[in-house]
Amino acid sequence: MKDQNTTTFSRRAFMGQATAIAASATMSRYALGSSGGQRVAKPNSNFNGVQIGAITYSFRSMPGTAEDILKYVLRCGLSSVELMGDPAEQFAGVPTGGGRRGRRQMTAEQKKAQQNEQEELLNWRLSVSMDRYRALRKLYNDAGVSIPIVKFGSIGNANMPDAEIDYYFSVAKALGAKGITREISEQAAERLGPFADRHEIMIGFHNHTQMTATTYDGPILSHGKYLGLNFDIGHYVAGTSESPIPILEKFHDRILSLHIKDRKVNGGPNMPLGQGDTPLALILNLMKRERWTFPADIELEYKVPGGSDAVTEVAKCVQFCRESLA
């Protein structure tokens, strides 16, 4: 008679191998073939009514142009992404430098150079043609990938001019996005609420472990009807050791998107999907049953194993979601 632990380990090993094989097949099906003029099938990662996507931050360990990211997304079989702002602006021709510096002490000349770069960046944002962003949208849409969300982490910061805030909303519209994500900030919510309502583009506030069960019982969402949640269910589990399902049930009509990751309770680590304490399969099937249409976007934050890469791991996450929703 086999030892029970050995049997369990063997089953897990088999399932892990099966998932990897399935993920590899998915990647091969949607790989971009630049040679031979091969026609490539368009992806569809809407599984039984639940739209699975990924935030492109998941591919941060790899070359990160908008064109690179599209290749990764297609190899993972994804038809929807939350696009980070940097590659979008780079595609549109943003000036290099962008006024960014590290936190080291700067000389007067360096401070002046930084100020000039910041002014150049602002002037570019206020004058760039939205046709460049529409071209980026077309590139992705023609490949079968939509961009429902774009992340601009600094939108609504205290010193940002109104015209620059309007620029970000214009970019979202040009990309075909229905929402912009940034971190939780009541100050930003108060500032952005009127802009979001006027543009009819949603702001989704992303949480880390600071979110509690009562965070959104406060005034954050009261500043505009287009303010909502970019709900990171893995961080919530790690920070509260509670199920995210009550939050989903309470605020489902104000959720822009989910971030899908698996973490352990009590501030525990990120884990491959299905190995942590986040009730991912229950949540995905709740979305299917309730017919909630906000996307569930994979955010790869667990350590990529040796011999693998971010694309392979995201493809495994996609396969986990597909199997959970079968």
N, C-alpha and C positions, 0 to 999 in steps of 0.2 A: 504493500500500500504506500502511495506517495505521501511524503510529508506535505501538510496543508500549506505551509509557507512557500515551499517549492512550487506547488501547484499555482498559488496566487501569483508568485513572481513570474512563472512561465506565462500565465494568462496575460499579465500586464505587458510582458515583453512582446508577446504575440500581437496584442492590440496596438502597442507602440509601433511595431514594424508595419502593421496593416495601415495605420494612419499615415506613416511616412510614405508608404507606397502609393496610397491614394492621393496624398498631397503632391507627390512627384508627378503622378499622372495628370493632375489638374494643371500643374505648372507647364508640363510639356504641351498640353492642349492649347494653352493660350500664349505660349512663348512667341515673342516677336521674331519672325523670320526675315532678316534683312537681305538675305540672298535667295536667289531662285524664284523671286516673285510669288512666293507661296501665299495663298489667301489664308488669313487667320480668323478663326471663329471668334465672334464677339462674346465676352463673358456675360454671365448672369448670376450674380450672387444674391438674388432675392429668393430665399428658400422658404417655400410655403407661406409667402406673404410677409416675411421678415427680411428687411434689407440689411445685409451684412456688408460692411465696408471696412476701411482702415484709415486712421490718421497717418499722414505720410511721415510724421515723426518716427514711426516704426522703422523706417529705413535710414535713420540718421547715421548708421555705421557705414553706409555705402555712398558712392558719389551721388550728389543730390540735385542735379538739374531737373527741371520739369520733365524733360524728355527721358532722363534716367528713371525718374519715379514712375512715369507711365509704363515703361518696360517692366518694372518690378510688379506693379499693380496687375498688369495683364498676365504675368507669369503666375501670380497667385489666384487668378480667376476672379478678380474683383470687378464689379461694375459700378462702384461708388467709392468716393474718397472724401475725407476732410483734408483739404490741401493747406499746408503751412504757407504762410505769407511770403517767406524769403524766396523760395523757388518761383513763385508766381511773379514777384517783382523783378527777379533776375531775368525771367523770360521776357518781361516787358521793357527791359533795358535800364534798370535802376543804376545810378552812378555807383561805382565802386567806392568803398570806404564807408559811406552812409553815416558819417559822423560818430561812429562807434569807437570807443577806446576801452581798454581794460581799466581796472580800478587803481592802477599804479599812479603815483604822483606825476603830474605833467608840468612841463615848463610852460612859460607864458606863450611861447611860440606854438607849442603843441596844443594848448587850449584854444588859441586863435585858429589853428588849422582845423580843429574839431568843430568849432563854431561855423567856420566856412563850409565844411562838409555837411553839417546839419542844415544850413541854409540852402545849400545846393540840393540836398535830398528833398526838402520841403518844396522848393520851387519845382523840382521834377514831378513830385506827386501832384502838384496843383496844375500841371500843364500837360502831363502825359495823356496821349490819346487812349481812350478805352478800347479802341480797335485792337490794340495789342493783347488785351485781356480776352477780347472776344475771339481772337485767333487761338489763344491758349485753350479756351473752352471748346472751340471747334476741333482742335487736335485731339483732345480727350474724348469728346462726344463721338467723333468719327470712329474712334477705336472701341466705342461701346462703354465708355466710362463717364459718369456724371460727377459733378462737383457741387453737391448740395450745401457744403459747408466750407468756409475758408477761415483759418485761424490768424487773427491779428492780435497778438498778446498785449500790445500797448494801447489799443484803441480806448479812448476815454480817459487817458492819464491827465493829471491836473493841468499841465502846461500845454496840452495839445490844442492848436487852433481849431475853431469850428470847421474851417474849410478842409482841414486835414481829416477830420472825422467824416465829413461828407465824402471825401475821396475814398475812404475805406468802404463805405456803403456802395459807392458807384462801382468799385472793383467787384464787390460781391454780386451785384446785379449783372455786370458784364460776364462774369464767370457762370452765371445761371444758379448762383447759390441762394438759398432761402435763409441762411443764417451765418453769423460770425461768432466765433468762440474766443473767449478770454478768461482769465482767472476771476474768481469771486472777488468782488469789491463793491461795497454799498455806495462808496463815493462815485465809482464809475457807473453804477446803475442809475444813480440820480442824474448824472451828466448825460448818459446815453439814452435814457428812456424816451425823451422827446424826439431824438434823431431816429431811433428805431421805429417809433410809431409813424413818423413822417415818411420814412423810406419803405415802411412795411417789410423790413428785413429784421429777423430775430437776432437778439444777442443771447448766446447760451453761455452761462457762467460755469466754468470748470472747477471742480473741487479736488483738493488733495485730502489728507486725513483730517483737516480742520473742520470738515462738515459734520454736523450732528443731525439728529432727527428733527430738531426745531429750527435749523438755520433759515429755512425758507418760510417759517411762520412769522418772521420779522418783516421789515419794510422793503427788502430788496426788490421783490417782484411788484411792489405797489407803484413804482416809478414809471411804469409803462406796460401796456398790454403786450408788447413785443419783446419783453424780457423773459428769459426762461433758464432752463438748466441744460448744461452739457454734463450729464450725470455720470461720474466715474464710479462705477459700482465696486470695483476692486479696492480703490482707495477708501471708499466708505466702509467696506467690511473691515479693512485693516484698522481704521481709525475708531470705529464704534463697536466692533465685534457683534454687530447686529445685521439682520437681513435688510437688503435694500428694497425688498418688495413693497413694504408699506409706503415708502417714498414714491415709488413708481405708481402705485394705485392712487395716491393722493394728488400727485402733480403731473399725471400723464399728459394732460392737455397743455402743460407749460414746458414739456421736455423737447428740446431741439434735437438731442441725440444722446446716446449712451457711449461711454468708453468701456470696452470689453477688456478686462484683464482679470486674473485670478490671484488673489492675495490671501495670506493666512491672517487670522484674527490677531488681536493684541499687537498691532503694528508689525505683523509678520511680513515676510518677503514676498516678492512677485514669484509666481510659479507658472509652469506650463499649464494651459487651460485644462481643467479637470483635476488638477492636483492640489489646488488650494481650497479655501473655505467659502469662496464666492459661489452662490447657487446659480451658476450660469445657465445650465440646461433648464432649470425651473423658470428663470427669467425669460429666456428665449421663447419657451413654450407659452408663457403668459402673454408675451407680445403677439404670438401667433393666435392665441385664443381670443384675445381682446381686439385683435386687428389694429393694433397701434402701428402707425406708419413711420415713426421716427427711426432713423438708422441706428444700428448697433455697430459701432466702429471699433475694430481691434486696435489696441495700443500695445505694441510689443515692448515690454519693459523687463521681462525676465532675462537672465543672462543667456546669450546665444551660446550653445554648446560648441566645443571644439570640433572643427571639421564641418560645421554648418554655417549658415549665414542668415541674415534677417529675412530674405525672401523665402527661404526654405521654412523658417519658423512661422512666418505669417501664413504661409500656405497650410501648415499644420493647423493653425488656429482656425482658418477658414473651414478646413475639413471637420474640425471638432464642431463648429457651428452647424454645418450641413448635416452631420450625423445626429446632432441634438434635435434638429427640426424635422428629421425624416418621418 
